[in-house]
Amino acid sequence: MTLTRSRSLALAAQYNLAKLLCHGKGLPSGPNIDEAIKWYRLSGEQGFVKANYNLGVVYFKVRKDNENAMHFFRLAAVSGFSKAQFNLGWMYHHVQGNTSEAAVWYDRGSYKQQHRHSLSFIHSFTYGLRGSSGVTGSCRCTNLSRTSAEIR
């Protein structure tokens, strides 16, 4: 087995352990978010992009920490992860009220990655279909509206 393959398997194992701890499936004590964060961080610091994305979700949904959530979404987004690009855009739009920065990230998630929610938001921005919440239409679903148990 090559060193690269071993490293890849180790990162995946760290990430999967973090997911298990986050969900608490099969654990008698249930979810352990602190341990999950520890293992997601370890995996993310070594370049496992989905770990940074899931850290963003944990910080947003479980810890209610928007600053750290945006930090980890940004780490995954600049690596080209379309779900993170969408979530970062969503946070700029709905948490910070910055629609111009939101549009940048929605655009990155939509045209380069074909992320369906980003495409809907870009369409809304482009054609000015804005209501009191900023965007109207059928796109009400976001990754950030999911429960922590649905983190993937």
C-alpha positions in Angstrom: 0.0 0.0 0.0 1.4 3.4 -0.9 1.9 6.2 1.5 -0.7 8.3 -0.3 -3.3 5.5 -0.1 -2.6 5.0 3.6 -3.0 8.7 4.2 -6.2 8.8 2.3 -7.6 5.9 4.3 -6.6 7.5 7.6 -8.4 10.8 6.7 -11.5 8.9 5.7 -11.4 6.9 9.0 -11.1 10.1 11.0 -14.0 11.7 9.0 -16.1 8.5 9.5 -15.4 8.4 13.2 -16.4 12.1 13.5 -19.7 11.3 11.6 -20.4 8.4 13.9 -19.7 10.5 17.0 -21.9 13.3 15.6 -24.8 11.1 14.9 -24.3 8.8 18.0 -25.5 5.8 16.0 -24.4 2.6 17.8 -23.0 4.5 20.8 -24.6 3.8 24.2 -24.0 7.4 25.3 -25.5 8.9 22.1 -23.9 11.8 20.1 -20.7 13.3 21.4 -20.4 16.6 19.6 -17.1 17.7 21.3 -15.4 14.5 20.1 -16.9 14.8 16.7 -15.6 18.3 16.3 -12.1 17.1 17.4 -12.0 14.4 14.7 -13.6 16.6 12.0 -10.9 19.2 12.7 -8.1 16.7 12.5 -9.4 15.4 9.2 -10.1 18.9 7.9 -6.7 20.3 8.8 -5.2 17.5 6.7 -7.2 18.5 3.7 -10.4 16.4 3.9 -12.8 19.0 2.5 -16.1 17.3 3.6 -14.8 17.4 7.2 -14.6 21.2 7.0 -18.1 21.3 5.4 -19.5 19.2 8.2 -17.7 21.4 10.8 -19.6 24.3 9.3 -22.9 22.5 9.7 -22.2 21.5 13.3 -21.2 25.0 14.2 -24.3 26.4 12.6 -26.9 23.9 13.6 -25.6 22.5 16.9 -23.3 25.2 18.4 -25.2 28.2 16.9 -21.8 29.8 16.2 -22.2 31.6 12.9 -18.6 32.9 12.9 -17.0 29.4 13.1 -19.7 28.1 10.7 -18.7 30.6 8.0 -15.0 30.0 8.6 -15.4 26.2 7.9 -17.8 26.7 5.1 -15.3 29.1 3.5 -12.5 26.5 3.9 -14.6 23.9 2.0 -16.0 26.5 -0.5 -12.6 27.7 -1.7 -11.7 24.0 -2.4 -14.7 23.9 -4.8 -17.2 22.0 -2.6 -20.5 23.2 -4.1 -22.6 22.5 -0.9 -20.2 24.7 1.1 -20.3 27.4 -1.6 -24.1 27.4 -1.4 -24.1 27.4 2.4 -21.6 30.2 2.6 -23.8 32.2 0.1 -26.8 31.4 2.2 -25.1 32.7 5.4 -24.0 35.9 3.7 -27.5 36.4 2.4 -29.6 35.4 5.4 -27.3 35.9 8.4 -25.3 38.9 7.4 -27.7 40.4 4.9 -24.9 40.8 2.3 -26.6 39.9 -1.0 -23.6 41.0 -3.1 -21.2 38.6 -1.4 -24.0 35.9 -1.3 -24.4 36.2 -5.1 -20.7 35.5 -5.6 -20.9 32.3 -3.6 -24.2 31.2 -5.1 -22.7 31.8 -8.5 -19.7 29.7 -7.7 -21.9 26.8 -6.5 -24.3 27.1 -9.4 -22.5 27.5 -12.7 -19.3 25.7 -11.9 -20.8 22.8 -9.9 -24.5 22.9 -11.0 -25.7 23.0 -7.4 -29.5 23.1 -7.8 -30.2 25.4 -4.9 -27.5 27.8 -6.0 -29.1 27.9 -9.5 -32.4 28.8 -8.0 -31.0 31.6 -5.9 -28.9 33.0 -8.8 -32.1 33.0 -11.0 -33.8 35.0 -8.2 -31.0 37.5 -8.0 -30.7 37.8 -11.8 -34.4 38.4 -12.4 -35.1 40.5 -9.3 -37.6 38.1 -7.8 -37.1 39.4 -4.3 -39.7 39.4 -1.5 -39.4 40.5 2.1 -37.0 37.7 2.9 -34.8 38.5 -0.1 -35.8 35.6 -2.4 -39.1 34.2 -3.5 -40.0 31.1 -5.4 -40.0 27.5 -4.6 -36.5 27.2 -3.3 -37.1 27.0 0.5 -34.8 24.0 1.1 -31.3 24.7 2.2 -28.6 22.4 3.7 -28.7 24.6 6.7 -32.3 23.8 7.4 -31.5 20.2 8.0 -31.1 18.7 11.4 -27.7 17.8 12.8 -28.7 14.2 12.5 -28.8 14.6 8.7 -25.2 15.8 8.3 -23.5 13.8 5.6 
